[in-house]
Amino acid sequence: MAKLSKKIVTAAEPAEKDYFLWDDSIPAFAVRVWPSGRKVYVIHYRSGGRMRRYTIGQHGSPWTADLAREEAIKVLARVHSGENPSDARVEERKAMTIREFSNRFLDEYVDVHLKPTTQSEYKRAVDLFIVPKFGTWRMADISRADVSEFNGDMRQIPYQANRTLGVLSKMFSLADLWGIRTDGLNPCRGVQRYKEEKRERYLTQEEYARLGATLDETEDMPEAAWAIRLLVLTGCRLREIQTLQWSHVFFDQSELRLPDSKTGAKIVQIGQAAINVIKSIPRLEDNPYVITGRKKGGYLTDLQKPWRRIRKAAGLNDVRIHDLRHSFASDALEMGADLTMIGRMLGHSDIKTTARYAHLKRENVRLSTNLVSEKISAALLGR
């Protein structure tokens, strides 16, 4: 590797995993490139018989390659004199604020380990709730009582409160792992989460008819109409349809082969009605996606806004997009599919997730039991 320069560091492209570019003038000096694109200057040195890593700072103002190299020389001089610069850093870490830690949390954990939809949820919790409340607080100073008060202030939005508490808890777990909190305590542990009411909404045959008629009239946003039809006819998750590419569609096998989903790669079996919808969609040569967006080569990123307009026109104001998936499962159960089959159709990784539909199955069993008992009762009466 050549001597690190602004040109070399700027040109370094992020990869699937983090990697180091080493400076040939100072072998212990390098820049670490994260998958998020973040670049950090570091030094590797030995102290007390162990290899240690000292972080100088992130590439950009004020740290250029030249300034970082000068700092590396100073730090290595302290190492050669018998000091361990990392000891001083322990105290610095204890002084790290939530705002400072959240940047590292998003770069090194969220962007690296989580799927895009989950990344968005985490970033929303951090940007809208955690940083506005605790941004200037030191990580080491936040107590369970502080978190409990914060959680109580969000009682009007219990679902978001629970998601935010989960994100905050993960932040403190990593703070312990990264040596930023050294007390071994997670102040989120023991804070009571709110009870969430599982909302169940399924479309009736009459509501399906109203939705279909509205989609037929949605001429000014055909991409949204196609997406809604595919959600209704496949039971797929929203993002699975949004990011569906033509290369994932196998008409002869009646399959969608999704390389990635909430539960990993999966195959979705589709019916002829869904196939007909897909075949009716114009295929753009410069766009790999089935449901295209306004940006060239991209997919339709926002379906919530057109869905609000569509559901209002159809008189379905209380129906969420995810309820279309629930309705697909409900109809499958009514037609006799068992929970294991429903789980495969929806791509559930755990049968417990599918079990939420068990009460619908029980209703079918109740009706069938009633028919059988009526038949036997009639036989006993000689009818």
C-alpha positions as CSV (number, residue, x, y, z in Angstrom):
1,M,0.0,0.0,0.0
2,A,1.3,3.5,-0.8
3,K,1.5,6.4,1.6
4,L,-2.0,7.4,2.6
5,S,-3.2,10.6,1.0
6,K,-6.4,12.5,0.6
7,K,-6.9,11.1,-2.9
8,I,-6.4,7.5,-1.8
9,V,-8.7,7.8,1.2
10,T,-11.4,9.6,-0.7
11,A,-11.3,7.1,-3.5
12,A,-11.6,4.1,-1.1
13,E,-15.0,2.4,-1.8
14,P,-17.0,0.8,1.0
15,A,-17.3,-3.0,0.9
16,E,-19.6,-5.6,2.4
17,K,-17.3,-5.8,5.5
18,D,-14.9,-3.2,7.0
19,Y,-11.3,-3.2,5.9
20,F,-8.0,-1.3,6.5
21,L,-5.8,0.6,4.1
22,W,-2.3,0.7,5.6
23,D,0.3,3.5,5.3
24,D,3.7,2.3,4.0
25,S,5.6,5.1,5.8
26,I,4.2,4.3,9.2
27,P,3.2,0.6,9.2
28,A,1.1,1.0,12.4
29,F,-1.0,3.7,10.8
30,A,-4.1,3.0,8.7
31,V,-7.6,4.1,7.7
32,R,-10.5,1.8,8.5
33,V,-13.3,1.9,5.8
34,W,-16.7,0.8,7.1
35,P,-19.6,-0.6,4.9
36,S,-21.5,2.7,5.6
37,G,-18.7,4.7,3.9
38,R,-17.4,6.1,7.2
39,K,-13.6,6.2,7.2
40,V,-11.6,6.4,10.5
41,Y,-7.9,6.8,11.0
42,V,-6.4,4.3,13.5
43,I,-3.1,3.1,15.0
44,H,-2.3,-0.5,15.9
45,Y,0.4,-1.0,18.6
46,R,1.4,-3.5,21.3
47,S,1.2,-2.7,25.0
48,G,1.4,-5.1,27.9
49,G,1.8,-8.0,25.6
50,R,-1.4,-7.3,23.7
51,M,-2.2,-5.7,20.4
52,R,-4.3,-2.5,20.8
53,R,-6.1,-0.2,18.5
54,Y,-6.2,3.6,19.0
55,T,-8.7,5.7,17.1
56,I,-7.5,9.0,15.9
57,G,-10.6,10.3,14.3
58,Q,-12.9,10.3,11.3
59,H,-11.7,11.3,7.9
60,G,-12.8,14.8,7.0
61,S,-12.7,18.0,9.0
62,P,-10.4,18.3,10.9
63,W,-8.7,15.0,10.2
64,T,-6.9,14.8,6.8
65,A,-4.5,12.0,6.0
66,D,-1.5,14.3,6.7
67,L,-2.9,15.5,10.1
68,A,-3.8,12.0,11.1
69,R,-0.3,10.8,10.3
70,E,1.2,13.6,12.4
71,E,-1.0,12.6,15.3
72,A,-0.1,8.9,14.8
73,I,3.6,9.9,15.2
74,K,2.9,11.7,18.5
75,V,0.8,8.8,19.8
76,L,3.4,6.2,18.9
77,A,6.1,8.3,20.6
78,R,4.1,8.0,23.8
79,V,3.9,4.2,23.3
80,H,7.6,4.0,22.9
81,S,8.1,6.0,26.1
82,G,6.0,3.3,28.0
83,E,2.6,4.9,28.0
84,N,-0.6,3.2,26.9
85,P,-2.7,5.9,25.1
86,S,-5.8,3.7,25.3
87,D,-5.9,4.1,29.1
88,A,-6.6,7.8,28.6
89,R,-9.3,6.9,26.0
90,V,-11.2,5.0,28.7
91,E,-11.9,8.2,30.5
92,E,-12.8,9.9,27.2
93,R,-15.3,7.2,26.4
94,K,-16.9,7.6,29.8
95,A,-17.5,11.2,28.8
96,M,-19.2,10.3,25.5
97,T,-22.6,11.8,25.0
98,I,-25.7,10.0,23.6
99,R,-25.4,12.1,20.4
100,E,-21.8,11.1,19.9
101,F,-22.5,7.5,20.6
102,S,-25.5,7.4,18.3
103,N,-23.3,8.2,15.3
104,R,-21.1,5.2,16.0
105,F,-24.1,3.1,16.8
106,L,-25.7,3.9,13.4
107,D,-22.4,3.5,11.4
108,E,-21.0,0.4,13.0
109,Y,-24.1,-1.6,14.0
110,V,-27.3,-0.4,12.3
111,D,-25.9,0.1,8.8
112,V,-23.8,-3.1,9.0
113,H,-26.0,-5.7,10.6
114,L,-29.7,-4.7,10.0
115,K,-31.9,-4.9,7.0
116,P,-32.9,-1.6,5.3
117,T,-36.5,-1.5,6.7
118,T,-35.1,-2.1,10.2
119,Q,-32.4,0.5,9.7
120,S,-35.1,3.1,9.0
121,E,-37.0,2.1,12.2
122,Y,-33.8,2.4,14.3
123,K,-32.8,5.7,12.7
124,R,-36.2,7.1,13.3
125,A,-36.2,6.2,16.9
126,V,-32.7,7.7,17.4
127,D,-33.3,10.9,15.4
128,L,-36.9,11.7,16.6
129,F,-36.9,10.5,20.2
130,I,-33.6,9.4,21.8
131,V,-31.3,12.2,20.7
132,P,-33.8,15.0,21.3
133,K,-34.2,13.8,24.9
134,F,-30.7,12.6,25.8
135,G,-28.4,14.1,23.1
136,T,-26.2,16.0,25.5
137,W,-26.3,13.5,28.3
138,R,-23.2,11.4,29.0
139,M,-23.8,7.7,28.3
140,A,-22.3,6.8,31.7
141,D,-24.7,9.1,33.6
142,I,-28.1,7.8,32.4
143,S,-29.9,5.7,35.0
144,R,-32.9,3.4,35.0
145,A,-35.0,6.2,36.6
146,D,-34.1,8.4,33.6
147,V,-35.1,5.8,31.1
148,S,-38.3,5.0,33.0
149,E,-39.3,8.7,33.0
150,F,-38.5,8.9,29.2
151,N,-40.6,5.9,28.6
152,G,-43.5,7.3,30.7
153,D,-43.4,10.5,28.6
154,M,-44.2,8.4,25.5
155,R,-47.2,6.6,27.0
156,Q,-49.5,8.3,24.4
157,I,-47.7,6.4,21.7
158,P,-47.2,3.0,23.3
159,Y,-46.1,1.1,20.1
160,Q,-43.4,3.7,19.3
161,A,-42.4,3.8,23.0
162,N,-41.8,0.0,23.0
163,R,-39.8,0.2,19.7
164,T,-37.7,3.1,21.0
165,L,-37.0,1.4,24.3
166,G,-35.7,-1.6,22.4
167,V,-33.4,0.6,20.3
168,L,-32.1,2.4,23.4
169,S,-31.5,-1.0,25.2
170,K,-29.5,-2.2,22.2
171,M,-27.4,1.0,22.4
172,F,-26.6,0.4,26.0
173,S,-25.7,-3.3,25.4
174,L,-23.2,-2.2,22.8
175,A,-21.9,0.6,25.0
176,D,-21.0,-2.1,27.5
177,L,-19.4,-4.3,24.8
178,W,-17.4,-1.4,23.4
179,G,-16.2,-0.3,26.9
180,I,-18.1,3.0,26.9
181,R,-20.1,2.0,30.0
182,T,-18.1,0.0,32.4
183,D,-20.7,-0.6,35.2
184,G,-22.1,-3.7,33.4
185,L,-25.6,-2.3,33.8
186,N,-28.2,-1.7,31.1
187,P,-30.5,1.1,32.5
188,C,-33.3,-0.1,30.1
189,R,-33.5,-3.5,31.9
190,G,-36.6,-3.8,34.1
191,V,-38.4,-0.8,32.5
192,Q,-42.0,-1.9,31.8
193,R,-43.1,-2.0,28.2
194,Y,-46.6,-1.1,27.2
195,K,-49.2,-3.6,26.3
196,E,-49.9,-3.6,22.6
197,E,-53.3,-4.4,21.3
198,K,-53.0,-6.6,18.2
199,R,-55.2,-5.1,15.6
200,E,-56.9,-7.5,13.3
201,R,-58.6,-6.2,10.2
202,Y,-59.6,-8.3,7.3
203,L,-61.4,-7.3,4.1
204,T,-64.8,-8.6,3.3
205,Q,-65.9,-9.7,-0.2
206,E,-67.8,-6.4,-0.6
207,E,-64.7,-4.4,0.5
208,Y,-62.6,-6.3,-2.0
209,A,-65.0,-5.3,-4.7
210,R,-64.9,-1.6,-3.7
211,L,-61.1,-1.7,-3.6
212,G,-60.9,-3.4,-7.1
213,A,-63.3,-0.7,-8.6
214,T,-61.1,2.0,-7.1
215,L,-57.9,0.5,-8.5
216,D,-59.6,0.3,-11.9
217,E,-60.1,4.1,-11.8
218,T,-56.6,4.9,-10.5
219,E,-55.3,5.9,-14.0
220,D,-52.9,8.7,-12.8
221,M,-50.8,6.4,-10.6
222,P,-50.8,3.0,-12.3
223,E,-47.6,1.9,-10.4
224,A,-49.3,2.2,-7.1
225,A,-52.4,0.3,-8.4
226,W,-50.2,-2.6,-9.7
227,A,-48.4,-2.7,-6.4
228,I,-51.6,-2.9,-4.4
229,R,-53.0,-5.6,-6.6
230,L,-49.9,-7.7,-6.1
231,L,-50.0,-7.2,-2.3
232,V,-53.6,-8.3,-2.3
233,L,-53.0,-11.4,-4.6
234,T,-49.7,-12.7,-3.1
235,G,-49.8,-11.9,0.6
236,C,-46.3,-10.5,0.3
237,R,-44.8,-7.8,2.5
238,L,-44.8,-4.3,1.3
239,R,-41.0,-4.1,0.7
240,E,-41.0,-7.5,-1.1
241,I,-43.3,-6.0,-3.8
242,Q,-41.6,-2.6,-3.8
243,T,-38.2,-4.1,-4.5
244,L,-39.4,-7.0,-6.7
245,Q,-37.2,-7.2,-9.8
246,W,-38.0,-8.9,-13.2
247,S,-35.1,-11.3,-12.6
248,H,-37.0,-12.6,-9.5
249,V,-40.1,-13.5,-11.5
250,F,-40.4,-17.0,-12.9
251,F,-43.6,-17.3,-14.9
252,D,-43.2,-20.9,-15.9
253,Q,-42.8,-22.1,-12.3
254,S,-45.4,-19.5,-11.0
255,E,-42.8,-18.3,-8.5
256,L,-41.2,-15.1,-7.1
257,R,-37.7,-16.0,-6.0
258,L,-36.7,-13.3,-3.6
259,P,-33.0,-13.2,-2.7
260,D,-33.7,-11.2,0.4
261,S,-36.7,-10.6,2.7
262,K,-37.4,-10.0,6.4
263,T,-36.8,-13.7,6.9
264,G,-34.0,-14.1,4.3
265,A,-34.1,-15.6,0.8
266,K,-37.5,-17.3,0.0
267,I,-39.7,-18.5,-2.8
268,V,-43.2,-17.1,-3.1
269,Q,-45.7,-19.3,-5.0
270,I,-48.1,-17.0,-7.0
271,G,-51.4,-17.7,-8.7
272,Q,-52.5,-17.0,-12.2
273,A,-54.2,-13.7,-11.2
274,A,-50.9,-12.3,-9.8
275,I,-49.1,-13.6,-13.0
276,N,-51.7,-11.7,-15.1
277,V,-51.0,-8.5,-13.2
278,I,-47.3,-8.8,-13.6
279,K,-47.5,-9.5,-17.3
280,S,-49.7,-6.4,-17.7
281,I,-47.0,-4.2,-16.3
282,P,-44.8,-2.5,-18.9
283,R,-41.1,-3.5,-18.6
284,L,-38.6,-0.6,-18.8
285,E,-35.3,-1.5,-20.4
286,D,-33.3,0.7,-18.1
287,N,-35.0,-0.3,-14.9
288,P,-34.7,-3.8,-13.2
289,Y,-37.7,-3.2,-11.0
290,V,-41.3,-4.4,-11.6
291,I,-42.9,-1.5,-9.7
292,T,-40.9,1.5,-10.9
293,G,-40.5,4.9,-9.2
294,R,-39.8,8.4,-10.4
295,K,-36.1,8.1,-10.1
296,K,-34.4,6.6,-13.1
297,G,-33.6,2.9,-12.5
298,G,-35.3,3.0,-9.1
299,Y,-38.4,1.5,-7.5
300,L,-41.5,3.1,-6.0
301,T,-40.3,4.0,-2.6
302,D,-43.5,5.6,-1.1
303,L,-46.7,3.7,-1.4
304,Q,-48.3,5.0,1.8
305,K,-49.3,8.3,0.3
306,P,-51.1,6.8,-2.7
307,W,-52.6,4.1,-0.5
308,R,-54.2,6.7,1.7
309,R,-55.8,8.2,-1.3
310,I,-56.9,4.8,-2.7
311,R,-58.4,3.6,0.6
312,K,-60.3,6.9,1.1
313,A,-61.8,6.6,-2.3
314,A,-62.8,2.9,-1.6
315,G,-64.2,3.8,1.8
316,L,-61.5,1.7,3.6
317,N,-60.1,4.5,5.9
318,D,-59.1,2.1,8.7
319,V,-57.3,-0.4,6.5
320,R,-53.5,-0.4,6.6
321,I,-51.3,-1.8,3.8
322,H,-50.3,-4.7,6.1
323,D,-53.9,-5.6,6.6
324,L,-53.9,-6.8,3.0
325,R,-51.5,-9.5,4.0
326,H,-53.7,-10.4,7.0
327,S,-56.7,-10.7,4.7
328,F,-54.8,-13.0,2.3
329,A,-54.1,-15.3,5.3
330,S,-57.7,-15.1,6.5
331,D,-59.1,-16.1,3.1
332,A,-56.6,-19.0,2.8
333,L,-57.8,-20.3,6.2
334,E,-61.4,-20.0,5.2
335,M,-60.6,-22.1,2.2
336,G,-59.2,-24.9,4.3
337,A,-55.4,-24.2,4.4
338,D,-53.8,-25.2,7.7
339,L,-51.5,-23.0,9.7
340,T,-48.3,-24.7,8.5
341,M,-49.3,-24.1,4.9
342,I,-50.3,-20.4,5.7
343,G,-46.9,-19.9,7.3
344,R,-45.1,-21.2,4.1
345,M,-47.3,-19.0,1.9
346,L,-46.5,-15.9,4.0
347,G,-42.8,-16.7,4.5
348,H,-43.0,-16.9,8.3
349,S,-39.8,-18.3,9.9
350,D,-41.7,-19.3,13.1
351,I,-45.0,-21.1,13.3
352,K,-45.8,-18.9,16.4
353,T,-46.1,-16.0,14.1
354,T,-48.7,-17.8,12.0
355,A,-50.5,-18.9,15.2
356,R,-52.1,-15.4,15.5
357,Y,-54.6,-16.6,12.9
358,A,-55.6,-19.7,14.9
359,H,-58.8,-18.1,16.2
360,L,-60.0,-17.8,12.6
361,K,-59.3,-21.5,12.1
362,R,-61.3,-22.2,15.3
363,E,-64.2,-20.4,13.9
364,N,-64.2,-22.6,10.8
365,V,-64.0,-25.7,13.1
366,R,-66.9,-24.3,15.2
367,L,-69.0,-23.9,12.0
368,S,-68.1,-27.4,10.8
369,T,-68.8,-28.9,14.2
370,N,-72.2,-27.3,14.2
371,L,-73.0,-28.7,10.7
372,V,-72.0,-32.2,11.8
373,S,-74.0,-32.1,15.0
374,E,-77.1,-30.7,13.2
375,K,-76.8,-33.6,10.7
376,I,-76.5,-36.2,13.4
377,S,-79.3,-34.6,15.4
378,A,-81.6,-34.7,12.3
379,A,-80.7,-38.4,11.9
380,L,-81.6,-39.1,15.5
381,L,-85.0,-37.5,14.8
382,G,-85.5,-39.6,11.7
383,R,-85.2,-36.7,9.3
